[in-house]
Amino acid sequence: MTKKTLAWIFTGLTILVAIISNLTGNPPFLDPVMGILGLAAIILWCMIWIPARQKRRQVMLDEYGYTKKPNVVQVTYVESVTDQSTGGMGYSYTWGLSELPKVGDFVLAPVEGEEPKLAMIVGFDKAPEGIELKSVLRKITDEEMIAAAAERAAEEEAWLDHARLAVGLPVGDVGPFPEGYPVVPPATGDADPTAADAYGRGWWRIYKHAEENELPASEIEAFKTAANRWFAIRDRA
């Protein structure tokens, strides 16, 4: 029999004795019986609740980094939910949402005189004295995160398609060049040493991206060859 079952039994017996005592005019001999049963129920419930509370605190500490829900979060503004940079300036906001905040969560934060900005939680803070902070508006949903990741993947694939096309690799329909991505340099032709160096560095960046993301070996080699070709032109000068 579990502690919880025993706790419910003793709780039920305590209530039952209290009802009998009330119906029979509160005879004195029932008072110690009710007290013993009630004390046993209390002890058992404490034996259940205290470890459970300690376990919950440990889980919160391991997963969130705190044991008590913070009321102030520190954020840095980002351009998109695929931006994991934490190098920006930190801003503090109060946290009044029902969800527990976690470092790395993306939120929508109000900005004085501007549209709300996308921000990422980078830590927790204490409420400053004498300063009234604005509150986080909402947390970015999982659905929004998934949609943003899919859009980012599509943009990256379009960028790589332009690189594949430049080095003569087979591609399907090539979409518009995505905004914010590095320019794909020419893969052939001639240039002065300065331009050749820039072209080589551009292709080397593409090559390293392909290598880090484990793209097909044929693509990795083609991008690396384009980079080395420009470096060879640069070094001949």
C-alpha positions, 0 to 999 in steps of 0.5 A: 500500500502506498503512502498516498493511499494510506494518507487518503485512508487516514484523512477519510477516517478523520472526517468520518470520526468527526461526523460521528462525533458531531452526530453523537454530541461530541463525546470526549473519548472521540477527540483523541481518536480524531486527533491521532487519525488527523495527525497520522494523515498530516504526517503522511501528506507531509511525507508525500508533498515535501519530496515532491516539492523538492523534486519539482524545484530540482527539475526547474533548476535543471531545466530553467536555471531557477527554482522560483519563477522570475518576475524580470527577464533580460532580453536582446533584440534579434532579427529573426527566431533563427538568430541565436546571437547573444552579443546585443545590448540587454534590456529588462522586461517584467514577466507576467505570462503564465508560462515559465521563461527559459533562456533562449526563448523568443518573445515579443517586447514593446519598445517606446515609440516603435513597433514591438520587437522580436527578442530572445531571453538571455537571462534573468534579473531583479526588478530595479528600484524606482524604474517601471519596466514594460512587460513582455507581450507574448512568447513566440509559439512553437508553430511560429518557430517551425514556420520561421525555420522552414522559411530560413531553410528555403532561403538557404537552399535558394542561396545554395542553388545560385552557388550550384548554378555558378559552378555548373552543378545541376539544379532545378528552378532557381528562385530569387536571390534571398535577401541578407545572404552573401553575394555568390561570386563568379566562378570563372573569368579573370580579375585583378588580385584584390578582386580575385582575393575577394572572390576566393574568400566568398567561395571559401565561405560557401565551401565551408558552409557546405562542409559544415552542413554535410552537403554532397561531396560533389558540391563541397569539392566544386565550391572548394575548387572555385575558391582555390581557382581565384586564390591561384589567380591572386597569388600569380600577381 
